[in-house]
C-alpha cells in the first residue's frame, strides 16, 4: 500500500529569500522526513502545474527515484497519471535496493580476502573489486585492517609507497569536516548564527568554547569510566568537575560496544565535476550504528534532527542509525546533570542528494567570500 500525504507549506525568510517547508506540527514532521521515499514541492510555473522532488535552496525535497520535474496534467484528462508515476518510482527504488544487497555480498567476499593480507601488493590486488563498492565498504575494509596483527607494519609500508609517488600523481581534492559544514548550515538557516559568528568559528578568533570542552569532558569520562570509578565525590576532567554520583549510573549503564573515536572520509562529486572530501569523526561506532555523546542546557530534539552531522556520518560509514545521548545540565550549575536523554535518527533515501546541495552551496560561498582554508584550498588561492 502506498500512502500519499498532502499538506500546505509555511514560508521561512532567509534574508531576502523565502524557503518553503511542509506545514506539519510537532514530531510528525521529523517522522515524515525520515520515512518518506519521495518528497516534492507542487507549484505553478508558466501557467503549468509542476511537481518537483529535487531538493533546492527554496524547498525541501527527497528524490530517491531520480524523477525529473513533472508537468501535472488535469485530473479529468489523466485520472491515473500519478499512480503510473508512483509505480515507476517504486520499481526503481526496489531495483536500487537489490543493487545494495549485491554490494553487501561483494563486501563480505572482499572482507574475507582482507583477513589474509600480508603485503601492500595484496592490498593493491583488491583495487578492481573495491571500485564496485560504496564508501561504507571502503570504511569497513579499513576497520577490518585495524584489527589485523600486522596493522602497524602494513600502514608503514603503504604510507612509504604513497610518500615516494611524484606529487602530480596524488589526487588533490577539497576537504571539509562535518563540524564546519554544520556551522555553515546554521548560518544558512538560523538568525542567531550571524556572519560574524561564522567568521569567529572558521578563523579561530573564538579561541575557547567551554560548551564544546564540557561535552568532550563528559564523553571522555564515560568512555574511560574504569579510570574514574574509584575517585572521590568530584571527578575532574579538562577543567570541569563532575559529581560522581550523577555520572556513575550513566557510565555503568552504557554498553560500550564497537570502536571509539573513529575517523572516516567520503568523496562527493559536485555538479561542476569538482570533488570534495567530507571528513567525520564519530564518538563510537558499532557495525552499522553510531553513538554521539553531548551535553546541553536546553534539550531540543529538533536541534539534533536538523543537524547535518549525523547525516554525514551515515554516508561516510554506511550507517543505518545514529543515536545522540545527551546529558541535560543545569543552566546555573553546568555540571549538575538533571536528565540523560536519548534520540535516534535513521538513514533515508535521498539523504546524499541533500548533502550534495548543501556542499555545493558551501563551496560556492567559500570561494566567493575567500574562505579557501575551509575547503582545503589555502595553498591554491589566487
C-alpha positions as CSV (number, residue, x, y, z in Angstrom):
1,X,0.0,0.0,0.0
2,X,1.3,3.5,-0.9
3,X,0.4,6.4,1.4
4,X,0.4,10.0,-0.1
5,X,0.5,12.9,2.3
6,X,-0.5,16.4,1.0
7,X,0.0,19.5,3.1
8,X,0.3,23.2,2.9
9,X,3.7,25.0,3.3
10,X,5.0,27.6,5.6
11,X,7.3,30.4,4.5
12,X,10.6,30.9,6.2
13,X,12.5,34.1,5.5
14,X,16.3,33.9,4.9
15,X,17.3,37.4,4.3
16,X,15.7,38.4,1.1
17,X,14.9,34.8,0.1
18,X,12.0,32.7,1.0
19,X,12.2,29.0,1.9
20,X,9.2,26.7,1.9
21,X,8.7,23.9,4.5
22,X,5.8,21.5,5.0
23,X,3.3,22.9,7.5
24,X,3.4,20.0,9.9
25,X,3.5,20.4,13.6
26,X,5.4,18.6,16.3
27,X,7.4,15.4,15.8
28,X,5.3,14.3,12.8
29,X,7.5,16.5,10.6
30,X,10.6,14.6,11.6
31,X,8.9,11.2,11.1
32,X,7.8,12.2,7.6
33,X,11.2,13.4,6.6
34,X,12.8,10.1,7.7
35,X,10.3,7.5,6.3
36,X,9.1,9.1,3.1
37,X,10.6,7.7,-0.1
38,X,9.7,10.9,-2.1
39,X,9.0,14.4,-1.0
40,X,8.1,17.1,-3.6
41,X,7.0,20.7,-3.9
42,X,3.9,21.4,-6.0
43,X,3.7,24.8,-7.6
44,X,2.6,26.8,-10.7
45,X,5.1,27.9,-13.3
46,X,4.4,29.4,-16.8
47,X,0.7,28.5,-16.3
48,X,1.5,24.9,-15.8
49,X,1.3,22.8,-12.6
50,X,4.7,21.3,-11.7
51,X,5.8,18.8,-9.1
52,X,9.5,18.8,-8.3
53,X,11.0,16.1,-6.0
54,X,14.5,17.6,-6.1
55,X,15.8,19.4,-3.0
56,X,16.6,23.1,-3.8
57,X,17.6,26.2,-2.0
58,X,13.9,27.1,-1.9
59,X,12.2,24.0,-0.7
60,X,12.7,20.5,0.9
61,X,12.8,17.6,-1.4
62,X,13.6,13.9,-1.5
63,X,14.1,12.2,-4.8
64,X,15.3,8.6,-4.2
65,X,14.0,7.5,-7.6
66,X,15.7,10.4,-9.6
67,X,12.4,11.6,-11.0
68,X,12.6,14.7,-13.3
69,X,10.3,17.6,-12.5
70,X,6.8,16.6,-13.6
71,X,4.2,18.6,-15.5
72,X,0.9,17.5,-13.9
73,X,-2.0,17.0,-16.3
74,X,-5.6,17.8,-15.5
75,X,-7.3,15.1,-13.4
76,X,-10.1,14.7,-16.0
77,X,-7.6,14.0,-18.8
78,X,-5.4,11.5,-17.0
79,X,-7.0,10.3,-13.8
80,X,-4.4,7.5,-13.3
81,X,-1.4,9.7,-14.0
82,X,0.1,9.8,-10.6
83,X,-0.5,6.1,-10.0
84,X,1.7,5.4,-13.0
85,X,4.4,7.8,-11.7
86,X,4.5,6.0,-8.3
87,X,4.7,2.6,-9.9
88,X,7.7,3.6,-11.9
89,X,9.3,5.2,-8.8
90,X,8.8,2.2,-6.6
91,X,10.2,-0.1,-9.2
92,X,13.3,2.0,-9.4
93,X,13.7,2.1,-5.7
94,X,13.4,-1.7,-5.5
95,X,16.0,-2.0,-8.2
96,X,18.4,0.2,-6.2
97,X,17.7,-1.9,-3.1
98,X,18.7,-5.1,-4.9
99,X,21.9,-3.4,-6.1
100,X,22.7,-2.5,-2.4
101,X,22.1,-6.2,-1.4
102,X,24.6,-7.2,-4.1
103,X,27.1,-4.6,-2.9
104,X,26.9,-6.1,0.7
105,X,27.6,-9.6,-0.7
106,X,30.6,-8.2,-2.7
107,X,31.8,-6.6,0.5
108,X,31.6,-9.8,2.5
109,X,33.7,-11.6,-0.2
110,X,36.4,-8.8,-0.1
111,X,36.3,-8.8,3.7
112,X,37.3,-12.4,3.8
113,X,40.2,-11.7,1.4
114,X,41.4,-8.8,3.5
115,X,41.9,-11.0,6.5
116,X,44.6,-12.9,4.6
117,X,46.5,-9.7,3.6
118,X,50.2,-9.7,4.4
119,X,51.8,-7.2,1.9
120,X,50.9,-3.9,0.2
121,X,50.8,-5.7,-3.2
122,X,48.0,-7.8,-1.9
123,X,46.1,-4.7,-0.9
124,X,46.6,-3.3,-4.4
125,X,45.3,-6.5,-5.9
126,X,41.9,-5.8,-4.3
127,X,41.5,-2.5,-6.1
128,X,39.3,-3.6,-9.0
129,X,36.8,-5.2,-6.7
130,X,36.8,-2.3,-4.3
131,X,35.7,0.0,-7.1
132,X,32.4,-1.8,-7.2
133,X,31.6,-0.8,-3.6
134,X,30.4,2.3,-2.0
135,X,32.2,4.4,0.6
136,X,30.9,2.4,3.5
137,X,32.6,-0.7,2.2
138,X,35.9,1.2,1.9
139,X,35.5,2.1,5.5
140,X,34.7,-1.4,6.5
141,X,37.9,-2.5,4.8
142,X,39.8,0.0,6.9
143,X,38.1,-1.1,10.0
144,X,39.0,-4.8,9.3
145,X,42.6,-3.8,8.7
146,X,42.7,-2.1,12.1
147,X,42.2,-5.5,13.7
148,X,45.0,-7.3,11.8
149,X,48.1,-8.2,13.8
150,X,50.4,-6.6,11.2
151,X,48.4,-3.3,11.0
152,X,51.3,-1.1,12.0
153,X,53.8,-2.7,9.6
154,X,51.2,-2.5,6.7
155,X,50.5,1.1,7.5
156,X,54.2,2.0,7.4
157,X,54.8,0.2,4.1
158,X,51.7,1.6,2.3
159,X,52.5,5.2,3.7
160,X,56.0,4.9,2.3
161,X,54.8,3.9,-1.1
162,X,52.5,6.9,-1.2
163,X,55.2,9.2,0.0
164,X,57.5,8.1,-2.8
165,X,55.0,8.9,-5.5
166,X,55.5,12.1,-7.6
167,X,53.4,14.9,-6.3
168,X,51.5,15.1,-9.6
169,X,50.3,11.5,-9.2
170,X,48.5,12.2,-6.0
171,X,44.9,13.4,-6.4
172,X,44.1,16.6,-4.7
173,X,40.6,17.4,-3.6
174,X,38.8,19.9,-1.5
175,X,38.1,18.8,2.1
176,X,35.5,19.8,4.7
177,X,34.7,18.5,8.2
178,X,31.2,17.6,9.3
179,X,31.6,20.3,12.0
180,X,32.5,23.0,9.5
181,X,29.6,22.1,7.3
182,X,27.2,22.1,10.2
183,X,28.2,25.7,11.1
184,X,27.5,26.7,7.5
185,X,24.1,25.1,7.7
186,X,23.3,27.0,10.9
187,X,24.5,30.2,9.2
188,X,22.1,29.5,6.3
189,X,19.1,28.6,8.4
190,X,19.3,30.4,11.8
191,X,19.0,34.1,12.5
192,X,21.1,33.8,15.7
193,X,24.1,32.3,13.7
194,X,25.4,35.5,12.2
195,X,28.1,36.1,9.7
196,X,30.3,37.4,12.5
197,X,29.8,34.2,14.5
198,X,30.7,32.2,11.4
199,X,33.9,34.1,10.9
200,X,34.8,33.5,14.6
201,X,34.2,29.8,14.2
202,X,36.1,29.4,11.0
203,X,39.1,31.7,11.7
204,X,39.7,30.6,15.2
205,X,39.1,34.1,16.7
206,X,36.9,32.5,19.3
207,X,39.8,30.6,21.0
208,X,37.9,28.9,23.8
209,X,34.5,27.3,23.6
210,X,33.6,26.0,27.1
211,X,30.5,24.2,25.8
212,X,32.5,22.0,23.4
213,X,35.1,21.3,26.1
214,X,32.3,20.4,28.6
215,X,30.9,17.9,26.0
216,X,34.3,16.5,25.4
217,X,34.9,16.1,29.1
218,X,31.7,14.3,29.6
219,X,32.3,11.9,26.7
220,X,35.9,11.1,27.8
221,X,34.8,10.2,31.3
222,X,32.0,7.9,30.0
223,X,34.5,6.2,27.6
224,X,37.1,5.7,30.4
225,X,34.9,5.1,33.4
226,X,37.2,2.4,34.8
227,X,39.8,5.1,35.4
228,X,37.4,7.3,37.3
229,X,35.1,4.9,39.2
230,X,37.3,4.8,42.3
231,X,37.8,8.5,42.6
232,X,36.3,10.8,45.2
233,X,32.9,12.5,45.0
234,X,34.1,15.0,42.4
235,X,35.6,13.9,39.0
236,X,37.8,16.5,37.3
237,X,38.5,16.4,33.5
238,X,39.5,19.1,31.1
239,X,38.9,21.8,33.8
240,X,35.4,20.6,34.6
241,X,34.3,19.0,37.9
242,X,31.5,16.5,37.8
243,X,29.5,14.8,40.6
244,X,30.5,11.2,40.6
245,X,27.1,10.0,41.9
246,X,25.4,11.6,38.8
247,X,27.9,10.1,36.3
248,X,28.1,6.7,37.8
249,X,24.6,5.4,36.8
250,X,25.1,6.8,33.3
251,X,28.5,5.3,32.8
252,X,27.7,1.9,34.2
253,X,24.6,1.5,32.1
254,X,26.4,2.3,28.9
255,X,27.1,-0.7,26.6
256,X,30.4,0.5,25.1
257,X,30.5,-1.9,22.1
258,X,32.4,-1.2,18.9
259,X,35.2,1.3,18.5
260,X,35.7,4.7,20.0
261,X,36.7,7.9,18.1
262,X,36.6,6.6,14.5
263,X,37.5,8.9,11.6
264,X,36.2,8.4,8.1
265,X,36.1,10.2,4.8
266,X,33.9,10.1,1.7
267,X,34.5,11.8,-1.7
268,X,31.4,13.6,-3.2
269,X,31.3,15.0,-6.7
270,X,29.7,18.4,-7.1
271,X,27.6,19.4,-10.1
272,X,30.5,21.1,-11.8
273,X,32.6,18.0,-11.6
274,X,34.8,19.1,-8.6
275,X,35.4,16.6,-5.9
276,X,35.2,17.4,-2.2
277,X,36.2,15.0,0.6
278,X,33.9,15.1,3.6
279,X,35.5,14.1,6.9
280,X,33.8,13.0,10.1
281,X,34.9,11.6,13.5
282,X,32.2,9.7,15.3
283,X,32.3,9.2,19.1
284,X,31.5,5.4,19.0
285,X,31.0,3.1,16.0
286,X,29.5,-0.3,16.2
287,X,28.8,-2.1,12.9
288,X,26.0,-0.1,11.1
289,X,25.2,2.1,14.2
290,X,26.9,5.1,15.8
291,X,26.6,6.9,19.1
292,X,27.3,10.6,19.8
293,X,27.6,12.0,23.4
294,X,26.6,15.6,24.0
295,X,25.8,18.0,26.8
296,X,23.2,20.8,26.7
297,X,21.4,23.2,28.9
298,X,18.3,23.1,26.7
299,X,17.4,19.7,25.2
300,X,15.6,20.0,21.9
301,X,15.1,17.1,19.6
302,X,14.7,19.4,16.6
303,X,18.2,20.7,17.0
304,X,19.7,17.3,16.6
305,X,17.3,16.2,13.9
306,X,18.2,19.2,11.8
307,X,21.9,18.7,12.1
308,X,23.9,17.7,9.1
309,X,26.4,15.9,11.4
310,X,24.5,12.6,11.7
311,X,23.6,12.5,8.0
312,X,27.3,12.9,7.1
313,X,28.2,10.0,9.5
314,X,25.5,7.8,7.8
315,X,27.0,8.5,4.4
316,X,30.7,8.1,5.4
317,X,30.3,5.0,7.5
318,X,27.3,3.4,5.7
319,X,25.2,3.6,8.9
320,X,21.6,2.7,9.4
321,X,21.2,4.7,12.6
322,X,22.9,7.4,14.7
323,X,21.9,7.8,18.4
324,X,22.6,11.0,20.4
325,X,22.9,10.5,24.1
326,X,22.6,13.9,25.8
327,X,23.4,14.9,29.4
328,X,21.0,17.8,30.2
329,X,22.7,20.1,32.7
330,X,21.5,22.9,35.0
331,X,22.0,26.3,33.4
332,X,23.1,27.8,36.7
333,X,25.3,24.9,37.5
334,X,26.5,23.4,34.2
335,X,28.0,20.2,35.7
336,X,24.8,19.3,37.6
337,X,23.1,16.7,35.4
338,X,19.3,17.0,35.5
339,X,18.5,14.2,33.0
340,X,20.1,11.9,30.4
341,X,18.1,11.9,27.2
342,X,18.4,9.8,24.0
343,X,17.2,10.4,20.5
344,X,17.8,8.2,17.4
345,X,17.8,9.1,13.7
346,X,17.7,6.7,10.8
347,X,19.3,7.0,7.4
348,X,16.9,7.5,4.5
349,X,16.8,7.6,0.7
350,X,17.7,10.9,-0.8
351,X,20.0,11.9,2.1
352,X,23.1,12.1,-0.1
353,X,21.3,14.4,-2.6
354,X,20.5,16.8,0.3
355,X,24.1,16.8,1.4
356,X,25.3,17.4,-2.2
357,X,23.1,20.5,-2.4
358,X,24.5,21.9,0.9
359,X,28.1,21.1,-0.1
360,X,27.6,22.9,-3.4
361,X,26.3,26.0,-1.6
362,X,29.1,25.7,0.9
363,X,31.9,25.6,-1.7
364,X,30.4,28.4,-3.7
365,X,30.1,30.5,-0.6
366,X,33.7,29.8,0.5
367,X,35.1,30.7,-2.9
368,X,33.0,33.9,-3.2
369,X,34.0,35.2,0.3
370,X,37.6,33.9,0.4
371,X,37.3,31.1,2.9
372,X,39.8,29.0,1.0
373,X,41.1,27.3,4.1
374,X,37.7,25.9,4.9
375,X,37.7,23.8,1.7
376,X,41.4,22.9,1.8
377,X,42.5,25.3,-0.9
378,X,44.6,27.6,1.2
379,X,47.7,26.7,-0.8
380,X,46.0,27.3,-4.2
381,X,44.1,30.5,-3.7
382,X,44.8,33.2,-6.3
